[in-house]
Amino acid sequence: MYSILRLPIVKQRTGLSRSTIYLRISEGQFPKPVSLGGRAVGWIESEINDWLEQQIENSRKAAN
């Protein structure tokens, strides 16, 4: 079972703006959304959590 996050929650969790999220998606640096039908999209929560953990890990490595 997947939990789907809509854009406002993804923005809140990541601290990124809508335009930055879509820019990073196009650069292959952010999880791609899944289509929910029509023009609605969402992100798989576990993929967002994994991305956040990777950002934290990279930040900690850079600080050392």
mmCIF file as Biopython writes it, N, C-alpha, C and O atoms, coordinates in Angstrom:
data_model
#
loop_
_atom_site.group_PDB
_atom_site.id
_atom_site.type_symbol
_atom_site.label_atom_id
_atom_site.label_alt_id
_atom_site.label_comp_id
_atom_site.label_asym_id
_atom_site.label_entity_id
_atom_site.label_seq_id
_atom_site.pdbx_PDB_ins_code
_atom_site.Cartn_x
_atom_site.Cartn_y
_atom_site.Cartn_z
_atom_site.occupancy
_atom_site.B_iso_or_equiv
_atom_site.auth_seq_id
_atom_site.auth_asym_id
_atom_site.pdbx_PDB_model_num
ATOM 1   N N  . MET A ? 1  ? 0.840  -1.184 0.000   1.0 0.0 1  A 1 
ATOM 2   C CA . MET A ? 1  ? 0.000  0.000  0.000   1.0 0.0 1  A 1 
ATOM 3   C C  . MET A ? 1  ? 0.883  1.244  0.000   1.0 0.0 1  A 1 
ATOM 4   O O  . MET A ? 1  ? 1.800  1.373  0.811   1.0 0.0 1  A 1 
ATOM 5   N N  . TYR A ? 2  ? 0.592  2.143  -0.911  1.0 0.0 2  A 1 
ATOM 6   C CA . TYR A ? 2  ? 1.361  3.374  -1.016  1.0 0.0 2  A 1 
ATOM 7   C C  . TYR A ? 2  ? 0.572  4.540  -0.450  1.0 0.0 2  A 1 
ATOM 8   O O  . TYR A ? 2  ? -0.652 4.607  -0.571  1.0 0.0 2  A 1 
ATOM 9   N N  . SER A ? 3  ? 1.293  5.448  0.164   1.0 0.0 3  A 1 
ATOM 10  C CA . SER A ? 3  ? 0.686  6.689  0.613   1.0 0.0 3  A 1 
ATOM 11  C C  . SER A ? 3  ? 1.128  7.773  -0.368  1.0 0.0 3  A 1 
ATOM 12  O O  . SER A ? 3  ? 2.321  7.931  -0.629  1.0 0.0 3  A 1 
ATOM 13  N N  . ILE A ? 4  ? 0.166  8.516  -0.907  1.0 0.0 4  A 1 
ATOM 14  C CA . ILE A ? 4  ? 0.441  9.533  -1.912  1.0 0.0 4  A 1 
ATOM 15  C C  . ILE A ? 4  ? 0.366  10.917 -1.272  1.0 0.0 4  A 1 
ATOM 16  O O  . ILE A ? 4  ? -0.575 11.234 -0.545  1.0 0.0 4  A 1 
ATOM 17  N N  . LEU A ? 5  ? 1.377  11.729 -1.561  1.0 0.0 5  A 1 
ATOM 18  C CA . LEU A ? 5  ? 1.420  13.101 -1.063  1.0 0.0 5  A 1 
ATOM 19  C C  . LEU A ? 5  ? 1.153  14.053 -2.217  1.0 0.0 5  A 1 
ATOM 20  O O  . LEU A ? 5  ? 1.721  13.905 -3.299  1.0 0.0 5  A 1 
ATOM 21  N N  . ARG A ? 6  ? 0.292  15.024 -1.986  1.0 0.0 6  A 1 
ATOM 22  C CA . ARG A ? 6  ? 0.036  16.049 -2.998  1.0 0.0 6  A 1 
ATOM 23  C C  . ARG A ? 6  ? 1.056  17.172 -2.842  1.0 0.0 6  A 1 
ATOM 24  O O  . ARG A ? 6  ? 1.760  17.252 -1.836  1.0 0.0 6  A 1 
ATOM 25  N N  . LEU A ? 7  ? 1.126  18.033 -3.846  1.0 0.0 7  A 1 
ATOM 26  C CA . LEU A ? 7  ? 2.156  19.066 -3.909  1.0 0.0 7  A 1 
ATOM 27  C C  . LEU A ? 7  ? 2.270  19.941 -2.652  1.0 0.0 7  A 1 
ATOM 28  O O  . LEU A ? 7  ? 3.391  20.169 -2.196  1.0 0.0 7  A 1 
ATOM 29  N N  . PRO A ? 8  ? 1.178  20.438 -2.072  1.0 0.0 8  A 1 
ATOM 30  C CA . PRO A ? 8  ? 1.357  21.275 -0.878  1.0 0.0 8  A 1 
ATOM 31  C C  . PRO A ? 8  ? 2.100  20.570 0.265   1.0 0.0 8  A 1 
ATOM 32  O O  . PRO A ? 8  ? 2.881  21.198 0.981   1.0 0.0 8  A 1 
ATOM 33  N N  . ILE A ? 9  ? 1.858  19.287 0.429   1.0 0.0 9  A 1 
ATOM 34  C CA . ILE A ? 9  ? 2.548  18.529 1.485   1.0 0.0 9  A 1 
ATOM 35  C C  . ILE A ? 9  ? 4.012  18.301 1.111   1.0 0.0 9  A 1 
ATOM 36  O O  . ILE A ? 9  ? 4.893  18.389 1.966   1.0 0.0 9  A 1 
ATOM 37  N N  . VAL A ? 10 ? 4.273  18.009 -0.162  1.0 0.0 10 A 1 
ATOM 38  C CA . VAL A ? 10 ? 5.653  17.822 -0.619  1.0 0.0 10 A 1 
ATOM 39  C C  . VAL A ? 10 ? 6.440  19.115 -0.425  1.0 0.0 10 A 1 
ATOM 40  O O  . VAL A ? 10 ? 7.587  19.084 0.020   1.0 0.0 10 A 1 
ATOM 41  N N  . LYS A ? 11 ? 5.832  20.242 -0.757  1.0 0.0 11 A 1 
ATOM 42  C CA . LYS A ? 11 ? 6.491  21.537 -0.552  1.0 0.0 11 A 1 
ATOM 43  C C  . LYS A ? 11 ? 6.780  21.763 0.925   1.0 0.0 11 A 1 
ATOM 44  O O  . LYS A ? 11 ? 7.865  22.217 1.289   1.0 0.0 11 A 1 
ATOM 45  N N  . GLN A ? 12 ? 5.817  21.448 1.768   1.0 0.0 12 A 1 
ATOM 46  C CA . GLN A ? 12 ? 5.985  21.640 3.210   1.0 0.0 12 A 1 
ATOM 47  C C  . GLN A ? 12 ? 7.095  20.749 3.757   1.0 0.0 12 A 1 
ATOM 48  O O  . GLN A ? 12 ? 7.930  21.208 4.536   1.0 0.0 12 A 1 
ATOM 49  N N  . ARG A ? 13 ? 7.109  19.488 3.358   1.0 0.0 13 A 1 
ATOM 50  C CA . ARG A ? 13 ? 8.101  18.535 3.882   1.0 0.0 13 A 1 
ATOM 51  C C  . ARG A ? 13 ? 9.514  18.835 3.414   1.0 0.0 13 A 1 
ATOM 52  O O  . ARG A ? 13 ? 10.472 18.659 4.166   1.0 0.0 13 A 1 
ATOM 53  N N  . THR A ? 14 ? 9.647  19.292 2.163   1.0 0.0 14 A 1 
ATOM 54  C CA . THR A ? 14 ? 10.981 19.501 1.601   1.0 0.0 14 A 1 
ATOM 55  C C  . THR A ? 14 ? 11.494 20.919 1.782   1.0 0.0 14 A 1 
ATOM 56  O O  . THR A ? 14 ? 12.703 21.153 1.771   1.0 0.0 14 A 1 
ATOM 57  N N  . GLY A ? 15 ? 10.575 21.867 1.951   1.0 0.0 15 A 1 
ATOM 58  C CA . GLY A ? 15 ? 10.977 23.267 2.020   1.0 0.0 15 A 1 
ATOM 59  C C  . GLY A ? 15 ? 11.275 23.858 0.655   1.0 0.0 15 A 1 
ATOM 60  O O  . GLY A ? 15 ? 11.796 24.969 0.562   1.0 0.0 15 A 1 
ATOM 61  N N  . LEU A ? 16 ? 10.949 23.124 -0.413  1.0 0.0 16 A 1 
ATOM 62  C CA . LEU A ? 16 ? 11.205 23.589 -1.766  1.0 0.0 16 A 1 
ATOM 63  C C  . LEU A ? 16 ? 9.951  24.218 -2.363  1.0 0.0 16 A 1 
ATOM 64  O O  . LEU A ? 16 ? 8.829  23.870 -1.995  1.0 0.0 16 A 1 
ATOM 65  N N  . SER A ? 17 ? 10.161 25.147 -3.287  1.0 0.0 17 A 1 
ATOM 66  C CA . SER A ? 17 ? 9.035  25.747 -4.000  1.0 0.0 17 A 1 
ATOM 67  C C  . SER A ? 17 ? 8.581  24.817 -5.121  1.0 0.0 17 A 1 
ATOM 68  O O  . SER A ? 17 ? 9.281  23.874 -5.488  1.0 0.0 17 A 1 
ATOM 69  N N  . ARG A ? 18 ? 7.397  25.100 -5.656  1.0 0.0 18 A 1 
ATOM 70  C CA . ARG A ? 18 ? 6.864  24.309 -6.763  1.0 0.0 18 A 1 
ATOM 71  C C  . ARG A ? 18 ? 7.836  24.322 -7.940  1.0 0.0 18 A 1 
ATOM 72  O O  . ARG A ? 18 ? 8.135  23.274 -8.512  1.0 0.0 18 A 1 
ATOM 73  N N  . SER A ? 19 ? 8.330  25.507 -8.302  1.0 0.0 19 A 1 
ATOM 74  C CA . SER A ? 19 ? 9.212  25.607 -9.462  1.0 0.0 19 A 1 
ATOM 75  C C  . SER A ? 19 ? 10.524 24.854 -9.242  1.0 0.0 19 A 1 
ATOM 76  O O  . SER A ? 19 ? 11.048 24.248 -10.177 1.0 0.0 19 A 1 
ATOM 77  N N  . THR A ? 20 ? 11.054 24.882 -8.033  1.0 0.0 20 A 1 
ATOM 78  C CA . THR A ? 20 ? 12.290 24.149 -7.742  1.0 0.0 20 A 1 
ATOM 79  C C  . THR A ? 20 ? 12.058 22.647 -7.792  1.0 0.0 20 A 1 
ATOM 80  O O  . THR A ? 20 ? 12.908 21.907 -8.287  1.0 0.0 20 A 1 
ATOM 81  N N  . ILE A ? 21 ? 10.932 22.194 -7.291  1.0 0.0 21 A 1 
ATOM 82  C CA . ILE A ? 21 ? 10.603 20.762 -7.349  1.0 0.0 21 A 1 
ATOM 83  C C  . ILE A ? 21 ? 10.579 20.298 -8.799  1.0 0.0 21 A 1 
ATOM 84  O O  . ILE A ? 21 ? 11.198 19.290 -9.138  1.0 0.0 21 A 1 
ATOM 85  N N  . TYR A ? 22 ? 9.862  21.033 -9.665  1.0 0.0 22 A 1 
ATOM 86  C CA . TYR A ? 22 ? 9.757  20.616 -11.058 1.0 0.0 22 A 1 
ATOM 87  C C  . TYR A ? 22 ? 11.077 20.771 -11.808 1.0 0.0 22 A 1 
ATOM 88  O O  . TYR A ? 22 ? 11.358 19.991 -12.717 1.0 0.0 22 A 1 
ATOM 89  N N  . LEU A ? 23 ? 11.891 21.760 -11.445 1.0 0.0 23 A 1 
ATOM 90  C CA . LEU A ? 23 ? 13.219 21.896 -12.035 1.0 0.0 23 A 1 
ATOM 91  C C  . LEU A ? 23 ? 14.082 20.683 -11.687 1.0 0.0 23 A 1 
ATOM 92  O O  . LEU A ? 23 ? 14.742 20.110 -12.553 1.0 0.0 23 A 1 
ATOM 93  N N  . ARG A ? 24 ? 14.069 20.305 -10.418 1.0 0.0 24 A 1 
ATOM 94  C CA . ARG A ? 24 ? 14.874 19.148 -9.988  1.0 0.0 24 A 1 
ATOM 95  C C  . ARG A ? 24 ? 14.364 17.848 -10.587 1.0 0.0 24 A 1 
ATOM 96  O O  . ARG A ? 24 ? 15.158 16.950 -10.865 1.0 0.0 24 A 1 
ATOM 97  N N  . ILE A ? 25 ? 13.060 17.726 -10.791 1.0 0.0 25 A 1 
ATOM 98  C CA . ILE A ? 25 ? 12.515 16.546 -11.467 1.0 0.0 25 A 1 
ATOM 99  C C  . ILE A ? 25 ? 13.089 16.479 -12.881 1.0 0.0 25 A 1 
ATOM 100 O O  . ILE A ? 25 ? 13.526 15.418 -13.327 1.0 0.0 25 A 1 
ATOM 101 N N  . SER A ? 26 ? 13.088 17.615 -13.585 1.0 0.0 26 A 1 
ATOM 102 C CA . SER A ? 26 ? 13.590 17.629 -14.965 1.0 0.0 26 A 1 
ATOM 103 C C  . SER A ? 26 ? 15.080 17.337 -15.029 1.0 0.0 26 A 1 
ATOM 104 O O  . SER A ? 26 ? 15.570 16.842 -16.044 1.0 0.0 26 A 1 
ATOM 105 N N  . GLU A ? 27 ? 15.807 17.640 -13.954 1.0 0.0 27 A 1 
ATOM 106 C CA . GLU A ? 27 ? 17.243 17.364 -13.885 1.0 0.0 27 A 1 
ATOM 107 C C  . GLU A ? 27 ? 17.534 15.964 -13.340 1.0 0.0 27 A 1 
ATOM 108 O O  . GLU A ? 27 ? 18.693 15.560 -13.249 1.0 0.0 27 A 1 
ATOM 109 N N  . GLY A ? 28 ? 16.485 15.229 -12.980 1.0 0.0 28 A 1 
ATOM 110 C CA . GLY A ? 28 ? 16.665 13.891 -12.432 1.0 0.0 28 A 1 
ATOM 111 C C  . GLY A ? 28 ? 17.136 13.877 -10.992 1.0 0.0 28 A 1 
ATOM 112 O O  . GLY A ? 28 ? 17.709 12.889 -10.533 1.0 0.0 28 A 1 
ATOM 113 N N  . GLN A ? 29 ? 16.897 14.972 -10.269 1.0 0.0 29 A 1 
ATOM 114 C CA . GLN A ? 29 ? 17.378 15.102 -8.893  1.0 0.0 29 A 1 
ATOM 115 C C  . GLN A ? 29 ? 16.262 15.065 -7.853  1.0 0.0 29 A 1 
ATOM 116 O O  . GLN A ? 29 ? 16.483 15.389 -6.686  1.0 0.0 29 A 1 
ATOM 117 N N  . PHE A ? 30 ? 15.071 14.673 -8.277  1.0 0.0 30 A 1 
ATOM 118 C CA . PHE A ? 30 ? 13.933 14.625 -7.353  1.0 0.0 30 A 1 
ATOM 119 C C  . PHE A ? 30 ? 12.987 13.543 -7.856  1.0 0.0 30 A 1 
ATOM 120 O O  . PHE A ? 30 ? 12.877 13.344 -9.066  1.0 0.0 30 A 1 
ATOM 121 N N  . PRO A ? 31 ? 12.301 12.839 -6.956  1.0 0.0 31 A 1 
ATOM 122 C CA . PRO A ? 31 ? 11.374 11.781 -7.393  1.0 0.0 31 A 1 
ATOM 123 C C  . PRO A ? 31 ? 10.295 12.307 -8.336  1.0 0.0 31 A 1 
ATOM 124 O O  . PRO A ? 31 ? 9.770  13.404 -8.147  1.0 0.0 31 A 1 
ATOM 125 N N  . LYS A ? 32 ? 9.977  11.518 -9.343  1.0 0.0 32 A 1 
ATOM 126 C CA . LYS A ? 32 ? 8.930  11.889 -10.295 1.0 0.0 32 A 1 
ATOM 127 C C  . LYS A ? 32 ? 7.557  11.635 -9.682  1.0 0.0 32 A 1 
ATOM 128 O O  . LYS A ? 32 ? 7.370  10.672 -8.939  1.0 0.0 32 A 1 
ATOM 129 N N  . PRO A ? 33 ? 6.604  12.502 -9.995  1.0 0.0 33 A 1 
ATOM 130 C CA . PRO A ? 33 ? 5.244  12.280 -9.499  1.0 0.0 33 A 1 
ATOM 131 C C  . PRO A ? 33 ? 4.556  11.164 -10.274 1.0 0.0 33 A 1 
ATOM 132 O O  . PRO A ? 33 ? 4.990  10.787 -11.363 1.0 0.0 33 A 1 
ATOM 133 N N  . VAL A ? 34 ? 3.494  10.650 -9.705  1.0 0.0 34 A 1 
ATOM 134 C CA . VAL A ? 34 ? 2.659  9.663  -10.393 1.0 0.0 34 A 1 
ATOM 135 C C  . VAL A ? 34 ? 1.341  10.332 -10.752 1.0 0.0 34 A 1 
ATOM 136 O O  . VAL A ? 34 ? 0.835  11.175 -10.011 1.0 0.0 34 A 1 
ATOM 137 N N  . SER A ? 35 ? 0.797  9.946  -11.890 1.0 0.0 35 A 1 
ATOM 138 C CA . SER A ? 35 ? -0.481 10.503 -12.336 1.0 0.0 35 A 1 
ATOM 139 C C  . SER A ? 35 ? -1.614 9.914  -11.511 1.0 0.0 35 A 1 
ATOM 140 O O  . SER A ? 35 ? -1.677 8.704  -11.291 1.0 0.0 35 A 1 
ATOM 141 N N  . LEU A ? 36 ? -2.499 10.776 -11.065 1.0 0.0 36 A 1 
ATOM 142 C CA . LEU A ? 36 ? -3.664 10.346 -10.308 1.0 0.0 36 A 1 
ATOM 143 C C  . LEU A ? 36 ? -4.933 10.466 -11.145 1.0 0.0 36 A 1 
ATOM 144 O O  . LEU A ? 36 ? -6.042 10.280 -10.643 1.0 0.0 36 A 1 
ATOM 145 N N  . GLY A ? 37 ? -4.758 10.778 -12.424 1.0 0.0 37 A 1 
ATOM 146 C CA . GLY A ? 37 ? -5.892 10.939 -13.321 1.0 0.0 37 A 1 
ATOM 147 C C  . GLY A ? 37 ? -6.143 12.406 -13.599 1.0 0.0 37 A 1 
ATOM 148 O O  . GLY A ? 37 ? -5.954 13.254 -12.727 1.0 0.0 37 A 1 
ATOM 149 N N  . GLY A ? 38 ? -6.563 12.700 -14.802 1.0 0.0 38 A 1 
ATOM 150 C CA . GLY A ? 38 ? -6.766 14.095 -15.176 1.0 0.0 38 A 1 
ATOM 151 C C  . GLY A ? 38 ? -5.449 14.836 -15.104 1.0 0.0 38 A 1 
ATOM 152 O O  . GLY A ? 38 ? -4.437 14.373 -15.631 1.0 0.0 38 A 1 
ATOM 153 N N  . ARG A ? 39 ? -5.460 15.992 -14.448 1.0 0.0 39 A 1 
ATOM 154 C CA . ARG A ? 39 ? -4.225 16.763 -14.288 1.0 0.0 39 A 1 
ATOM 155 C C  . ARG A ? 39 ? -3.645 16.610 -12.889 1.0 0.0 39 A 1 
ATOM 156 O O  . ARG A ? 39 ? -2.699 17.313 -12.534 1.0 0.0 39 A 1 
ATOM 157 N N  . ALA A ? 40 ? -4.187 15.718 -12.106 1.0 0.0 40 A 1 
ATOM 158 C CA . ALA A ? 40 ? -3.735 15.542 -10.718 1.0 0.0 40 A 1 
ATOM 159 C C  . ALA A ? 40 ? -2.530 14.610 -10.652 1.0 0.0 40 A 1 
ATOM 160 O O  . ALA A ? 40 ? -2.502 13.558 -11.289 1.0 0.0 40 A 1 
ATOM 161 N N  . VAL A ? 41 ? -1.538 15.020 -9.869  1.0 0.0 41 A 1 
ATOM 162 C CA . VAL A ? 41 ? -0.367 14.181 -9.621  1.0 0.0 41 A 1 
ATOM 163 C C  . VAL A ? 41 ? -0.088 14.141 -8.125  1.0 0.0 41 A 1 
ATOM 164 O O  . VAL A ? 41 ? -0.563 14.983 -7.363  1.0 0.0 41 A 1 
ATOM 165 N N  . GLY A ? 42 ? 0.683  13.154 -7.730  1.0 0.0 42 A 1 
ATOM 166 C CA . GLY A ? 42 ? 1.108  13.032 -6.341  1.0 0.0 42 A 1 
ATOM 167 C C  . GLY A ? 42 ? 2.437  12.307 -6.293  1.0 0.0 42 A 1 
ATOM 168 O O  . GLY A ? 42 ? 2.888  11.738 -7.287  1.0 0.0 42 A 1 
ATOM 169 N N  . TRP A ? 43 ? 3.050  12.336 -5.138  1.0 0.0 43 A 1 
ATOM 170 C CA . TRP A ? 43 ? 4.342  11.686 -4.949  1.0 0.0 43 A 1 
ATOM 171 C C  . TRP A ? 43 ? 4.190  10.564 -3.936  1.0 0.0 43 A 1 
ATOM 172 O O  . TRP A ? 43 ? 3.424  10.674 -2.978  1.0 0.0 43 A 1 
ATOM 173 N N  . ILE A ? 44 ? 4.923  9.490  -4.157  1.0 0.0 44 A 1 
ATOM 174 C CA . ILE A ? 44 ? 4.914  8.369  -3.222  1.0 0.0 44 A 1 
ATOM 175 C C  . ILE A ? 44 ? 5.687  8.794  -1.977  1.0 0.0 44 A 1 
ATOM 176 O O  . ILE A ? 44 ? 6.848  9.195  -2.061  1.0 0.0 44 A 1 
ATOM 177 N N  . GLU A ? 45 ? 5.037  8.702  -0.834  1.0 0.0 45 A 1 
ATOM 178 C CA . GLU A ? 45 ? 5.614  9.196  0.414   1.0 0.0 45 A 1 
ATOM 179 C C  . GLU A ? 45 ? 6.975  8.581  0.712   1.0 0.0 45 A 1 
ATOM 180 O O  . GLU A ? 45 ? 7.888  9.288  1.138   1.0 0.0 45 A 1 
ATOM 181 N N  . SER A ? 46 ? 7.126  7.292  0.497   1.0 0.0 46 A 1 
ATOM 182 C CA . SER A ? 46 ? 8.402  6.641  0.802   1.0 0.0 46 A 1 
ATOM 183 C C  . SER A ? 46 ? 9.533  7.178  -0.077  1.0 0.0 46 A 1 
ATOM 184 O O  . SER A ? 46 ? 10.678 7.260  0.369   1.0 0.0 46 A 1 
ATOM 185 N N  . GLU A ? 47 ? 9.220  7.545  -1.322  1.0 0.0 47 A 1 
ATOM 186 C CA . GLU A ? 47 ? 10.250 8.113  -2.202  1.0 0.0 47 A 1 
ATOM 187 C C  . GLU A ? 47 ? 10.666 9.502  -1.727  1.0 0.0 47 A 1 
ATOM 188 O O  . GLU A ? 47 ? 11.842 9.858  -1.810  1.0 0.0 47 A 1 
ATOM 189 N N  . ILE A ? 48 ? 9.716  10.284 -1.234  1.0 0.0 48 A 1 
ATOM 190 C CA . ILE A ? 48 ? 10.039 11.608 -0.691  1.0 0.0 48 A 1 
ATOM 191 C C  . ILE A ? 48 ? 10.869 11.451 0.581   1.0 0.0 48 A 1 
ATOM 192 O O  . ILE A ? 48 ? 11.844 12.175 0.780   1.0 0.0 48 A 1 
ATOM 193 N N  . ASN A ? 49 ? 10.486 10.512 1.439   1.0 0.0 49 A 1 
ATOM 194 C CA . ASN A ? 49 ? 11.257 10.265 2.666   1.0 0.0 49 A 1 
ATOM 195 C C  . ASN A ? 49 ? 12.675 9.825  2.345   1.0 0.0 49 A 1 
ATOM 196 O O  . ASN A ? 49 ? 13.624 10.281 2.984   1.0 0.0 49 A 1 
ATOM 197 N N  . ASP A ? 50 ? 12.833 8.940  1.356   1.0 0.0 50 A 1 
ATOM 198 C CA . ASP A ? 50 ? 14.173 8.492  0.949   1.0 0.0 50 A 1 
ATOM 199 C C  . ASP A ? 50 ? 15.001 9.658  0.421   1.0 0.0 50 A 1 
ATOM 200 O O  . ASP A ? 50 ? 16.188 9.770  0.727   1.0 0.0 50 A 1 
ATOM 201 N N  . TRP A ? 51 ? 14.372 10.529 -0.376  1.0 0.0 51 A 1 
ATOM 202 C CA . TRP A ? 51 ? 15.068 11.692 -0.924  1.0 0.0 51 A 1 
ATOM 203 C C  . TRP A ? 51 ? 15.526 12.609 0.214   1.0 0.0 51 A 1 
ATOM 204 O O  . TRP A ? 51 ? 16.653 13.103 0.202   1.0 0.0 51 A 1 
ATOM 205 N N  . LEU A ? 52 ? 14.654 12.831 1.186   1.0 0.0 52 A 1 
ATOM 206 C CA . LEU A ? 52 ? 15.008 13.686 2.329   1.0 0.0 52 A 1 
ATOM 207 C C  . LEU A ? 52 ? 16.172 13.091 3.119   1.0 0.0 52 A 1 
ATOM 208 O O  . LEU A ? 52 ? 17.093 13.813 3.500   1.0 0.0 52 A 1 
ATOM 209 N N  . GLU A ? 53 ? 16.141 11.799 3.365   1.0 0.0 53 A 1 
ATOM 210 C CA . GLU A ? 53 ? 17.235 11.142 4.087   1.0 0.0 53 A 1 
ATOM 211 C C  . GLU A ? 53 ? 18.551 11.294 3.338   1.0 0.0 53 A 1 
ATOM 212 O O  . GLU A ? 53 ? 19.595 11.515 3.952   1.0 0.0 53 A 1 
ATOM 213 N N  . GLN A ? 54 ? 18.504 11.176 2.003   1.0 0.0 54 A 1 
ATOM 214 C CA . GLN A ? 54 ? 19.710 11.331 1.193   1.0 0.0 54 A 1 
ATOM 215 C C  . GLN A ? 54 ? 20.244 12.761 1.277   1.0 0.0 54 A 1 
ATOM 216 O O  . GLN A ? 54 ? 21.456 12.967 1.339   1.0 0.0 54 A 1 
ATOM 217 N N  . GLN A ? 55 ? 19.348 13.745 1.279   1.0 0.0 55 A 1 
ATOM 218 C CA . GLN A ? 55 ? 19.773 15.139 1.391   1.0 0.0 55 A 1 
ATOM 219 C C  . GLN A ? 55 ? 20.442 15.388 2.743   1.0 0.0 55 A 1 
ATOM 220 O O  . GLN A ? 55 ? 21.458 16.078 2.818   1.0 0.0 55 A 1 
ATOM 221 N N  . ILE A ? 56 ? 19.879 14.833 3.794   1.0 0.0 56 A 1 
ATOM 222 C CA . ILE A ? 56 ? 20.457 14.985 5.132   1.0 0.0 56 A 1 
ATOM 223 C C  . ILE A ? 56 ? 21.830 14.330 5.177   1.0 0.0 56 A 1 
ATOM 224 O O  . ILE A ? 56 ? 22.784 14.908 5.698   1.0 0.0 56 A 1 
ATOM 225 N N  . GLU A ? 57 ? 21.927 13.116 4.627   1.0 0.0 57 A 1 
ATOM 226 C CA . GLU A ? 57 ? 23.210 12.396 4.619   1.0 0.0 57 A 1 
ATOM 227 C C  . GLU A ? 57 ? 24.268 13.184 3.838   1.0 0.0 57 A 1 
ATOM 228 O O  . GLU A ? 57 ? 25.406 13.313 4.288   1.0 0.0 57 A 1 
ATOM 229 N N  . ASN A ? 58 ? 23.895 13.704 2.680   1.0 0.0 58 A 1 
ATOM 230 C CA . ASN A ? 58 ? 24.840 14.481 1.863   1.0 0.0 58 A 1 
ATOM 231 C C  . ASN A ? 58 ? 25.279 15.755 2.590   1.0 0.0 58 A 1 
ATOM 232 O O  . ASN A ? 58 ? 26.438 16.159 2.507   1.0 0.0 58 A 1 
ATOM 233 N N  . SER A ? 59 ? 24.350 16.373 3.293   1.0 0.0 59 A 1 
ATOM 234 C CA . SER A ? 59 ? 24.657 17.591 4.028   1.0 0.0 59 A 1 
ATOM 235 C C  . SER A ? 59 ? 25.636 17.315 5.171   1.0 0.0 59 A 1 
ATOM 236 O O  . SER A ? 59 ? 26.558 18.090 5.426   1.0 0.0 59 A 1 
ATOM 237 N N  . ARG A ? 60 ? 25.412 16.204 5.841   1.0 0.0 60 A 1 
ATOM 238 C CA . ARG A ? 60 ? 26.296 15.836 6.963   1.0 0.0 60 A 1 
ATOM 239 C C  . ARG A ? 60 ? 27.709 15.507 6.474   1.0 0.0 60 A 1 
ATOM 240 O O  . ARG A ? 60 ? 28.697 15.856 7.121   1.0 0.0 60 A 1 
ATOM 241 N N  . LYS A ? 61 ? 27.793 14.830 5.319   1.0 0.0 61 A 1 
ATOM 242 C CA . LYS A ? 61 ? 29.104 14.500 4.750   1.0 0.0 61 A 1 
ATOM 243 C C  . LYS A ? 61 ? 29.854 15.756 4.341   1.0 0.0 61 A 1 
ATOM 244 O O  . LYS A ? 61 ? 31.062 15.859 4.552   1.0 0.0 61 A 1 
ATOM 245 N N  . ALA A ? 62 ? 29.141 16.713 3.755   1.0 0.0 62 A 1 
ATOM 246 C CA . ALA A ? 62 ? 29.758 17.955 3.297   1.0 0.0 62 A 1 
ATOM 247 C C  . ALA A ? 62 ? 30.260 18.794 4.469   1.0 0.0 62 A 1 
ATOM 248 O O  . ALA A ? 62 ? 31.231 19.538 4.335   1.0 0.0 62 A 1 
ATOM 249 N N  . ALA A ? 63 ? 29.599 18.673 5.611   1.0 0.0 63 A 1 
ATOM 250 C CA . ALA A ? 63 ? 29.962 19.465 6.791   1.0 0.0 63 A 1 
ATOM 251 C C  . ALA A ? 63 ? 31.224 18.925 7.453   1.0 0.0 63 A 1 
ATOM 252 O O  . ALA A ? 63 ? 31.870 19.640 8.219   1.0 0.0 63 A 1 
ATOM 253 N N  . ASN A ? 64 ? 31.583 17.682 7.172   1.0 0.0 64 A 1 
ATOM 254 C CA . ASN A ? 64 ? 32.770 17.077 7.793   1.0 0.0 64 A 1 
ATOM 255 C C  . ASN A ? 64 ? 34.013 17.248 6.976   1.0 0.0 64 A 1 
ATOM 256 O O  . ASN A ? 64 ? 35.083 16.790 7.376   1.0 0.0 64 A 1 
#
